[in-house]
Amino acid sequence: MGNFNEFLPTIFGVLFLVIIWFVIRRLFASISDKINNSEVYKQDTLRVLEEIRDELKELNRNNSK
């Protein structure tokens, strides 16, 4: 029993570090997901704007004839 009590602070220290590691990983994963989602949103918006531009060019050509 005395031997177990000697390792108790080490066990709690390692357990604490593991918990902190998982919290930090989850935090960074969440931030990464937000960045990736904003990139996808930006690409979708750009694609829509390009389609609108192409349609306006086509309408302008048809009206100028």
N, C-alpha and C positions, 0 to 999 in steps of 0.2 A: 504494500500500500504506500509506503514511503517513497518507493521508486516512482510510482505513478504520479505522486504529488510534485516530484521534481520536474517532470515533463509537462505538467499542466500549463504553465505559462507559455511554453513553446508551442503547444498544441493550439491554445487560444490565439497566439500571435499569428500562426500560419492560417488558422481559420479566418481571422480578421483580414489578413492580406488577400485571401481568396475571395472573400465577400467584396472587398474594395475593388478587386480586379474585375469581378463580374459587373459591378455597378458602373465602373468606368467604361467597360466594353459596351454595355447597353447604351450609355450616354453617347458614346462616339458613333454607335450604329444608328441611333436615332438622328443625330446631326447629319450623318452621311445620307440617310434616307431623305431627309428634308432637302439637302442639296441636290440629290439626284432627281427628286420630284420637281424641283424648280427648273432644272435643266430640261426635263421632259416637257413641262408646261411652256417654257420658252421656245422649244423646238416646234411644238404644236401651234403656238401663236404665230410664229414665223411662217409656218406652212400655210396657215389660213390667210395671212396677209399677202403672201405670194400668189395664192389662188385669186384673191380679190383683185390684186394688181393685174393679173393676166386677164381676168374677166373685164376689167375696166378698159384695158388696152384694146380688147376685142370689140367692146361696145363703141369705143372711140373710132376705131377703124370703120365699123359699120355705119356710124353716123356721118363720117366725113365723106362717104362715097356719094 
